[in-house]
């Protein structure tokens, strides 16, 4: 039986220069029943050296190495090895507030219907400001990612949806995971205090996404979760009415479900997935 209630998963790929700050923020937690699993995703810097120093400092820190397979794969490996009921991903260049784990665990205990707990966030590094994300709703989630990667969830829910999708190689893997986790129900709780700190850097994975990578990722996400995106627009009849307002003189084509889905994707994402029915 595990002695830990929360497992913090820290994937690291050539981020050794930031790793100390991330791990110190875990060590500073007011909640003490945690383990922290550092997953070295094939780094060529001093990630292993830094990690070993923390293992010596506190036995709750653990270390795993894998050949470079990407962020989703590294997170999945860490969660797989986790001994706790609750999981918190934490990127190696970010930090958490000292009360985050305590407040999140308390929220889960107060309402068993909760699937995800997150918090207010602040940017630091090249930009220092509150991170103002849209409030969570499934409708907002269908338009953009409204929950950052460092939110808490149950390991069993991660298992149910198949973990983080390793096909999301260009980014947005957390957005896809939240859709998978929440599209069929479950509550989300936001802690009304800043407990997550997101490092802004001149170069990052999301900033490196060019137009082609963005298009490919949007298409993959929309095809995988077409049921979710269509549902958020309402019933199929409501989808038809919305399409009719956007496009005229398509009486016959509007009878095609594929055409309706194309129009929805075009309206909200700027691309289609089905060939025209000419």
C-alpha positions in Angstrom: 0.0 0.0 0.0 1.4 3.4 -1.0 2.3 5.9 1.7 1.7 8.7 -0.9 -1.5 10.4 -1.8 -0.3 12.5 -4.7 2.4 11.8 -7.3 4.0 14.8 -9.0 5.3 13.8 -12.5 8.2 16.0 -13.8 9.2 15.2 -17.4 12.5 16.8 -18.3 14.1 17.1 -21.7 17.3 19.3 -21.6 15.8 21.6 -18.9 18.3 20.9 -16.2 19.0 24.6 -15.6 15.4 25.0 -14.5 14.9 21.7 -12.7 16.1 22.8 -9.3 13.4 25.5 -9.1 10.6 23.1 -10.1 11.7 20.4 -7.5 12.2 23.0 -4.8 8.6 24.1 -5.3 7.5 20.5 -4.7 9.7 20.2 -1.6 8.2 23.4 -0.2 4.6 21.9 -0.2 2.6 22.2 3.0 1.1 18.9 2.0 3.7 16.2 2.7 2.2 12.9 1.5 3.6 13.1 -2.0 6.2 11.5 -4.2 7.9 13.2 -7.1 8.9 11.2 -10.2 11.4 12.9 -12.5 11.3 11.4 -16.0 14.5 12.1 -18.0 13.3 12.0 -21.6 16.7 11.3 -23.2 18.3 14.6 -22.1 21.8 15.4 -23.2 22.4 17.9 -20.4 22.9 17.5 -16.7 19.4 16.4 -15.9 20.6 13.1 -14.4 23.1 14.8 -12.2 20.6 17.3 -10.9 18.0 14.6 -10.3 20.4 12.5 -8.3 21.2 15.4 -6.0 17.5 15.6 -5.1 17.1 11.9 -4.6 19.9 12.2 -2.0 18.2 15.1 -0.4 14.7 13.5 0.0 13.7 9.9 -0.6 10.3 11.0 -2.0 12.1 12.1 -5.2 12.5 9.3 -7.7 14.2 9.1 -11.1 13.5 7.3 -14.4 15.3 7.5 -17.7 13.9 6.7 -21.1 15.2 7.4 -24.7 13.7 10.5 -26.1 10.1 9.8 -27.0 8.4 13.1 -26.4 6.4 14.8 -23.6 3.3 12.7 -23.7 5.4 9.5 -23.5 7.4 10.8 -20.6 4.3 11.9 -18.6 2.7 8.5 -19.3 5.8 6.6 -18.0 5.8 8.7 -14.8 2.1 8.2 -14.2 2.4 4.4 -14.9 5.1 4.2 -12.2 3.2 6.4 -9.7 2.0 4.8 -6.5 -0.7 7.4 -5.6 -4.4 7.9 -6.3 -3.9 11.5 -7.5 -1.5 12.8 -10.2 0.0 16.3 -10.9 2.1 16.8 -14.0 4.7 19.6 -13.6 6.9 20.6 -16.4 10.6 20.9 -15.4 10.7 24.7 -16.1 7.5 25.6 -14.1 6.7 25.9 -10.4 3.8 25.3 -8.0 2.7 27.3 -5.0 3.4 25.9 -1.6 -0.3 25.2 -0.8 -1.3 23.7 -4.2 -1.3 20.0 -3.2 -3.0 20.6 0.1 -5.8 22.7 -1.4 -6.3 20.4 -4.4 -6.5 17.3 -2.2 -9.0 19.0 0.1 -11.2 19.8 -2.9 -11.2 16.2 -4.1 -12.2 15.1 -0.6 -15.1 17.5 -0.4 -16.7 16.4 -3.7 -16.2 12.9 -5.2 -17.7 14.1 -8.5 -14.7 16.3 -9.2 -12.3 15.0 -11.9 -9.9 17.9 -12.3 -8.6 20.6 -9.9 -6.6 23.5 -11.1 -5.9 27.1 -9.8 -5.2 30.7 -10.7 -1.8 31.0 -12.4 0.9 33.6 -12.9 3.5 33.9 -15.6 7.1 34.5 -14.8 10.4 34.7 -16.7 10.3 36.8 -19.8 6.9 38.0 -18.9 5.4 38.6 -15.4 1.7 38.8 -15.2 -1.4 36.9 -14.1 -2.4 34.2 -16.6 -6.0 35.0 -17.5 -7.6 32.0 -19.1 -11.3 31.7 -20.0 -13.4 30.2 -17.2 -13.9 26.4 -17.6 -16.9 25.2 -19.4 -17.2 22.4 -22.0 -18.1 25.1 -24.5 -15.0 27.0 -23.8 -12.9 23.8 -23.8 -14.2 23.1 -27.3 -12.7 26.4 -28.5 -9.4 26.5 -26.7 -7.4 25.0 -23.9 -8.6 26.6 -20.7 -6.7 24.3 -18.2 -2.9 24.3 -18.1 -1.0 21.0 -17.9 -0.4 21.3 -14.1 -3.8 20.3 -12.8 -4.6 17.3 -10.6 -6.6 14.3 -11.6 -7.0 10.7 -10.6 -4.7 8.0 -11.9 -7.7 5.7 -12.6 -9.2 8.4 -14.9 -5.9 8.6 -16.8 -6.0 4.8 -17.3 -9.6 5.0 -18.5 -8.9 7.5 -21.3 -5.6 5.8 -22.3 -3.3 8.5 -20.9 -1.7 11.3 -22.8 -1.9 10.9 -26.6 1.6 10.2 -27.9 0.5 11.3 -31.3 0.2 14.9 -30.1 3.9 15.5 -30.8 3.7 19.3 -31.6 1.9 20.4 -28.4 -1.6 20.7 -27.1 -1.4 17.2 -25.6 -2.8 18.6 -22.3 -5.8 20.1 -24.2 -6.5 16.7 -25.8 -6.2 15.0 -22.4 -8.7 17.3 -20.8 -11.2 16.7 -23.6 -10.8 13.0 -23.3 -11.2 13.2 -19.5 -14.2 15.5 -19.3 -16.3 15.2 -22.5 -18.4 12.4 -21.0 -19.0 14.1 -17.6 -17.2 15.1 -14.4 -16.8 18.3 -12.4 -13.9 20.8 -12.5 -12.8 22.8 -9.5 -10.7 26.0 -9.7 -8.8 27.1 -6.6 -9.2 30.8 -6.3 -5.5 31.6 -5.5 -2.3 31.6 -7.5 -0.7 28.2 -7.0 0.9 27.6 -10.5 3.7 29.6 -12.1 4.3 29.2 -15.8 7.7 30.1 -17.2 7.6 32.3 -20.3 10.7 31.8 -22.5 11.7 33.2 -25.9 11.7 29.7 -27.3 9.1 27.1 -26.3 7.2 24.2 -27.8 4.1 26.1 -28.5 5.9 29.1 -30.0 7.8 26.7 -32.3 4.5 25.4 -33.8 4.4 26.7 -37.3 1.3 27.0 -39.5 1.6 23.5 -40.9 2.1 21.9 -37.4 -0.8 23.8 -36.1 -3.0 22.7 -38.9 -2.0 19.1 -38.5 -2.6 19.2 -34.8 -6.0 20.9 -35.2 -7.1 18.3 -37.7 -6.0 15.4 -35.6 -7.7 16.8 -32.5 -10.9 17.6 -34.3 -11.2 14.2 -36.0 -10.4 12.3 -32.8 -13.1 14.2 -30.9 -15.6 15.1 -33.5 -18.3 13.8 -31.2 -17.3 16.3 -28.6 -17.1 19.4 -30.9 -20.4 18.6 -32.6 -22.1 18.0 -29.2 -21.0 21.4 -27.9 -22.8 23.1 -30.7 -26.0 21.4 -29.5 -28.3 18.9 -31.1 -27.8 17.9 -34.8 -30.8 20.1 -35.7 -29.2 23.1 -34.0 -26.1 22.4 -36.0 -28.1 22.4 -39.2 -29.6 25.7 -38.3 -26.2 27.3 -37.5 -24.9 26.0 -40.8 -27.8 27.4 -42.7 -27.1 30.9 -41.3 -23.5 30.7 -42.5 -24.1 29.2 -45.9 -27.1 29.6 -48.2 -28.5 27.5 -51.1 -27.2 24.2 -49.8 -30.6 22.5 -49.2 -29.5 19.1 -50.5 -26.0 19.2 -49.0 -27.3 20.1 -45.6 -28.8 16.6 -45.4 -25.3 15.2 -45.3 -23.8 14.8 -41.8 -20.3 15.0 -43.3 -21.1 18.3 -44.9 -22.4 19.7 -41.6 -19.3 18.6 -39.7 -17.2 20.2 -42.4 -19.0 23.5 -42.0 -18.6 23.4 -38.3 -14.9 22.7 -38.5 -14.5 25.5 -41.1 -16.4 28.0 -39.0 -14.5 27.3 -35.8 -11.1 25.9 -36.9 -10.7 27.1 -40.5 -10.4 23.7 -42.2 -12.4 20.7 -43.3 -11.8 17.0 -43.1 -14.2 15.6 -45.8 -14.0 16.0 -49.5 -16.7 18.1 -51.2 -19.8 16.2 -52.3 -19.8 17.6 -55.9 
